[in-house]
Amino acid sequence: MLLKYYLQVSECLESHFGLRLGKEDKILKLSFQEAVWKKKKKKKKKKKKNKKKKKKKKKKKKKKKKKRSLKQEV
């Protein structure tokens, strides 16, 4: 998806301003890659936090189930 976005940006620049993104235009490519990297980094952090919360919830559920089963046996 990000590659498609990059291609769209390059097409727009070429059509409107007559600029072509090639090996010569490294500055724009680098800035685009940095933006992509930052987005990926932010997304990974959020996912890790959610995983920790989910693990805690699962542990609590298991404890509750054990307590219920013990009460039913007695």
N, C-alpha and C positions, 0 to 999 in steps of 0.2 A: 504494500500500500504506500509506504514511504517512497519507494522507488518511482511509483506512478506519480506521486506528488512532485518529485524532483523533475521528472520528465515534463510534467505540465508547466512547471516554472520555467524550465529551459525553453519550451516552445513559446511561451508568452514573451519572454525576453527577446527571442529571435524575431517574432512577428511584430512586436511593438517598437523595439529599439534597434533591431538589426544586430543584436549581440548573440554570439554562439558560445555555448558552454563546451569547451574542449579541454585539452591538457594545458592550454595556456592560462585558462581562467581557474587557477587553483584556489584562489581566495574564496570565491563563492562556494565552491565544492566543500572546502574545509568548514566554512561557517554552517553549511547545510548538514554536514556530518556531525558537527558539534551539537547542533540542535536535536538531531535524531538521537545522539548518545545521551543527552540530558533527559529527553523524554523517556527513553528506555530505563534509565537509572531511577527516575522518579516512580515509574510504574512498578519496578521491582521492589522498591522500599514499601510501597503500599501493600503489595501482595504478601510480603513477609509478615507485616503486622497482622493482616487478616488471618494468616495461617496460625499464628500464635493464639489469637482469640478463639479460633475454631478448636484448637487442641484443648484449651482450657475448658470450653463448653462440653466437649466430649468426655473429659475426665469427670466433670461434675455429674453428667448424666449417668455415667457408669457407677459412680458412688451411690447415687440415688437409687438406681436399680438394685444394687447389692443390699442396701438398707431395706428396701421394700420386700425383697425375697426373704431376708432374715426374719422380718416381722411376720410374714405369711407362714413361715415354717413353725414359728413359736406359737 
